[in-house]
Amino acid sequence: MTERQGFTVWFTGLPCCGKSTVADRVAVILRKNGYRVERLDGDVVREGLTNDLGFSREDRDENIRRIAFVANMLSRNGVVVLATFVSPYRQARRDARRVIGRFIEVYVRCPVEVCMKRDVKGMYKKALEGKIKHFTGVDDPYEEPEHPELIVDTDKESVEESVSKVLATLTALHYLS
C-alpha cells in the first residue's frame, strides 16, 4: 500500500463565519474515505499550544507561526490537516503557506453582520462594548486573501454546498484521489 501524501487546508475568515462547521464536515468525509485527518482549531490550540499569547498583531503572527510548524510536521507525515483560524493578516498566511508547502487556502467569506448573528459566545457584543480588545472585524482588521484556492460564501450557500466545493477543489488540485 502506498502512503498518501499529507497536505493542509487552511480555512480563514472572520470569527463565526463557519470555518469550523465546514472543516468538521470535511473531516468526517475524509476519514470515511480512509484519510488520516487532524483538526487544528483556534479555540483548542489557544488552550494548549499558544495559551501564552494574546491578541496583539505580534502575538497573532506568532500563533500562526506555531500552528504552521505543527501543520507542516503533520502533513509531511501523511496527515490531512484541516486548520481553522481567523488568521487575519495576509503576510502570516503567506508565511504559513511557505512553511507548509502543500497548502490550500479556503476563504470562508461571510458579512460581519451575519457573523454577529451566529455568535453564540457573545464575543462580538463584548468587543463592541469594549470588553474584548483587538477583536477581528470590530476593532482589528481582517485582510481578505488575495488569491485563495477557494472561496465559500457561507451566508449564501448551505454547509453541504460549501463542503462539496472544498472536496471538489481538493480533487481538482489532485490532493484527493
C-alpha positions in Angstrom: 0.0 0.0 0.0 1.4 3.4 -0.9 1.4 6.1 1.7 -0.8 9.1 0.9 0.8 12.5 0.9 -0.5 14.9 3.6 -1.5 18.5 3.0 -3.0 21.4 4.9 -6.4 23.0 4.2 -6.3 26.4 5.8 -9.7 27.8 6.5 -9.6 31.6 7.1 -12.3 34.1 7.8 -14.0 36.3 10.4 -14.9 34.9 13.8 -18.2 32.9 13.5 -18.1 32.8 9.7 -18.4 29.0 9.5 -14.8 27.8 9.3 -15.1 25.1 11.9 -18.5 23.9 10.7 -17.3 23.3 7.2 -14.0 21.8 8.2 -15.6 19.4 10.7 -17.9 18.1 7.9 -15.0 17.8 5.5 -13.1 15.8 8.2 -15.9 13.3 8.6 -16.0 12.6 4.9 -12.2 12.3 4.5 -12.0 9.9 7.5 -14.8 7.8 6.0 -12.6 7.6 2.9 -9.5 6.4 4.7 -7.6 9.6 5.2 -5.7 10.4 8.3 -7.1 13.7 9.4 -6.2 16.2 12.2 -8.3 19.2 13.0 -6.4 22.2 14.3 -8.9 24.7 15.7 -8.3 28.2 17.0 -10.0 27.7 20.4 -8.4 24.3 21.0 -4.9 25.4 20.0 -5.2 28.6 22.1 -6.0 26.4 25.2 -2.8 24.3 24.8 -0.1 25.2 22.3 -0.4 29.0 22.4 -2.1 29.9 25.7 0.8 32.2 26.5 -0.1 34.5 23.6 -2.5 37.4 23.5 -4.2 39.1 20.5 -1.7 41.8 19.5 -0.5 41.6 15.9 2.8 40.2 17.1 1.1 37.5 19.2 -1.3 36.6 16.4 1.6 36.2 14.0 3.4 34.0 16.5 0.2 32.0 16.9 0.1 31.3 13.2 3.8 30.6 13.0 3.5 27.9 15.7 0.4 26.4 14.0 2.2 26.3 10.6 5.1 24.5 12.2 2.7 21.8 13.6 0.7 21.6 10.4 3.9 21.1 8.4 5.0 18.3 10.7 1.7 16.5 10.5 1.2 16.9 6.7 4.7 15.8 5.9 3.8 12.6 7.8 0.8 11.8 5.6 -1.9 13.6 7.6 -4.5 15.8 6.1 -4.6 18.9 8.4 -7.8 21.0 8.5 -6.8 24.2 10.1 -9.5 26.7 11.2 -8.1 30.1 12.2 -9.2 33.6 11.7 -5.6 34.3 10.8 -6.4 37.9 9.9 -3.1 39.0 8.3 -2.1 38.1 4.7 1.6 38.0 5.5 1.1 35.4 8.3 -0.9 33.3 5.9 1.7 33.6 3.2 4.4 32.6 5.7 2.2 29.6 6.7 1.9 28.6 3.0 5.7 28.8 2.6 6.4 26.7 5.7 3.8 24.0 5.0 4.2 23.7 1.2 1.2 21.5 0.4 -1.3 24.2 1.4 -4.8 25.1 0.2 -6.3 28.3 1.4 -10.1 28.4 1.7 -11.6 31.8 2.4 -14.8 31.4 4.3 -16.4 34.6 3.4 -19.4 36.0 5.3 -20.5 39.5 6.1 -19.7 40.7 9.7 -23.4 41.3 10.3 -24.2 37.6 9.7 -21.2 36.5 11.8 -22.5 38.7 14.7 -25.9 36.9 14.5 -24.2 33.5 14.6 -22.1 34.4 17.6 -23.3 32.1 20.4 -20.5 33.1 22.7 -21.3 36.8 22.6 -17.8 37.8 21.5 -18.9 40.4 19.1 -21.2 42.0 21.7 -18.3 42.1 24.2 -16.0 43.6 21.6 -18.5 46.3 20.6 -18.8 47.1 24.4 -15.0 47.4 24.6 -14.7 44.4 26.9 -12.6 42.5 24.3 -9.7 44.4 22.5 -8.2 43.6 19.2 -11.3 41.7 18.0 -11.1 40.9 14.3 -14.0 42.5 12.4 -14.7 45.1 15.2 -11.5 47.0 16.2 -8.9 44.9 14.4 -8.8 44.4 10.6 -9.3 41.2 8.6 -7.2 41.2 5.4 -9.1 39.2 2.8 -7.0 36.6 0.9 -5.8 37.9 -2.4 -5.5 34.5 -4.2 -7.2 31.7 -2.2 -7.6 28.4 -3.9 -11.3 28.6 -3.0 -13.9 31.0 -1.6 -17.0 29.7 0.1 -19.8 32.1 0.9 -21.4 30.7 4.0 -24.2 33.3 4.0 -25.4 32.3 0.6 -24.7 28.5 0.4 -25.6 25.6 2.7 -22.9 23.8 4.7 -23.3 20.9 2.3 -22.7 23.2 -0.7 -19.6 24.6 0.9 -18.3 21.1 1.9 -18.9 19.9 -1.7 -16.9 22.9 -3.1 -14.0 22.1 -0.8 -13.9 18.4 -1.8 -14.2 19.3 -5.5 -11.4 21.8 -5.2 -9.1 19.3 -3.4 -9.9 16.7 -6.1 -9.3 19.2 -9.0 -6.0 20.2 -7.4 -5.1 16.4 -7.1 -4.9 16.4 -3.3 -7.6 13.8 -3.2 -7.8 10.7 -5.4 
